[in-house]
Amino acid sequence: MNPLDLGPRVERLAAVPVTLKGGPLRGAGAAQGSAWRGVAHAAEPLVAVAFLTTPRGKTWVKSRRCWGNAVLVEIGLYGDPTAGHLRITLAPRVWPEVREGTSEEVLLRARGAVPPAGEVQVPIDGWWWQRQTSEPVWGCPHPHEVIDRRFEVATGVAVRTMAAAEAGIAVDLLFLPRRETRTRRLGIWSLKTRCRDEVPEPLRHVLCFGRSGRWPPERRNGQRYGP
């Protein structure tokens, strides 16, 4: 399968080293034995976009824009390997992990203030913080069997995390420095104006509109970039 082509490298979004490491997801649950869970972390806050390729086409999903310097990545196969759903979950994290906070502390931190008792961890299973994309797949291998335990990558460059050419399946991840994004309506982030024009289409559209969709995206009537 061909690598995902996102266009020319944009220097303003690149060059922040990112370490992604993980392994099989342990514990109770329907898909625990077939899922891979890891954390991508850097020296500064991150956001991420995941691209899922199947024979039905490509979809993408953004992580939330949060205070963490890391993004949790979970790739799980739900159902029978011959015919199931491959689901990608992104969620903000703090790395190294710190204490679990109360809901009040988490909301306080989400508004930009550090709680009096210090930093708190983003809830790992809180639906409010997660973003997911899921597609039906056939003949898909168990993710934890084909995904490496460690990747050394950088922001601004897509990394192929999972590949199963015989099933027509691939997962690509794109990490970006959060400082080049801003929060818009409904907690959806977009690129800041200073770097927006440097990003080629159709990636620019993905990074400026919506939280998930098909790749390449389709522009709605009257949809335009703001100032």
Secondary structure, 3 states (H helix, E strand, C coil): CCCCCCCCCCHHHCCCEEEEEEEECCCCCCCHHHCEEEEEECCCCEEEEEEEEECCEEEEEECCCCCCCEEEEEEEEEEECCEEEEEEEEEEECCCCCCECCHHHHHHHHCCCCCCCCCCECCCCCHHHCEEEEEEECCCCCHHHHCCCEEEEECCCCEEEEEEHHHCEEEEEEEEEHHHEEECHHHCEEECHHHHCCCCCCHHHHHHCCCEEEECCCCCCCCCCCC
